[in-house]
Amino acid sequence: MRLITAALSIAGMILLSSTAAHSGPDDPEWNPPARYDHAYSGKLVLRKLPQQQLRAACDELFIRNHLKIRATAGMRGCSVHGDGRCEVLTIDKIYRRATPQAAFRHEIGHCNGWLANHQD
């Protein structure tokens, strides 16, 4: 079974919060819930890209995994996981106050089973 995540889009963050999206250890709308906030135990592939390249790279990742979803403008990361493997793409530098580390932490939460709609 393949699980997908097209996370951290501007639109997605607007749905989650009426304020600007930002990263940080006390921001529950950015960090995954505690049960998903731990190291990924499977094979992990990480690529950090300039934000301007991220959307196309995420679209390519989704197509390669036969997923019928599209990446969104302004996203900070995406991931695809299943069969003990997770591929994560994130920004390579701070973008709209989000750090690459925060984007990675968010995506690892999805690798660990956190739903793409950010429900607990």
N, C-alpha and C positions, 0 to 999 in steps of 0.2 A: 504494500500500500504506500502510495506517495502522498506526502503532506506538503503543502506549499505555503509560502509566505511572501507576499509582496507588501512589505511593511514600511512604515515610516514615511509614507507619502504626506505631502502637505494636506491634501484633502482628508486623509485618515486622521491626522493630528487635529484638524479643525473639528472633526466629529467627536474627538475625545476631550477637547478642551477649548474653552472660549478665549484662552490666553495663548501667547506664542509658545510654540513647542521648544523645550530645552531639555538638556540632559543633566543628570546629577543623581547622586545616591538617594535623595529624598523625594524624587519625582516619580510617583507611582504610575503615572501615565506613560512614562518612557521606559522605566525598568520593568522587567517581567515580574510577575508575582513570585514570591519566595520559593514556591515549589518548583519553578522552572529556572530559577536564578542560580545555576551552578555550572560547573564545567561540563562540556559535552563528552560522553564516554565513547562515542564511535569515532570513525575516521572523519576528520575535519579538514576541509579545504577552504582557505581564506584568500580572497583577493581584495586589495584596497585600490580604489580607482578615484580619479578626479570626479567630482559630482557631475560634471558635464557629460562624462562617459558612462555613468552608472545606469541610467535608464536603458540605453541600448544594450549594455552588458546583461542587465537583468532580463530584458526581453529575450536575448539570446539564450540565457540560462533556462528560462521557462520553455522556450521552443525546443531546446535540446532534450528537455525532460517531458516533452509531449503534453505540456500544460496549456490550456486555452485561456490564459490570463495575460494582461499587459501591465507593464511597469508604468508608473505615473511620474509626472514631472515633479521635481523637488524632493524626490525620495533620498533617503540617507543610507539605505541598505535593503537587501533582499536575501532570501535563502530558500533552498529546496532541500528537503531531507527525506530519507527513507532507507530501508535496508541497511541500517547501521552506519550511514554516511550522511554528512551534511555539508553542503557547499554554501558558503557565505560570501557575499559581495558587500563591501561597505565603502563609505567615503574615505579618502586618504588624508583629509585635513578638516579642520573645523568648518562646518557649514550650517548657517543659521543657528548658531550657538551650540550645535551638537558636535561632540568630539568623535573621532573614529572609534575610540574605546567604548563610548556610550552606545554607538551604533552597533558595534560588535556584541556588546553585552545584550542588547535588545534582540539581535538576531539569534544568538545562542539560546535565548529563552525560547524562540520558535523552534530551534533544533531539538530542544528538550520537550516539545509538545505544546507549547503555548500557542493558542489558536491565532490565526491571522487577523481575526476581528478583535483581538486583544481581550477577549472574555477570559475569565479565570477558569 
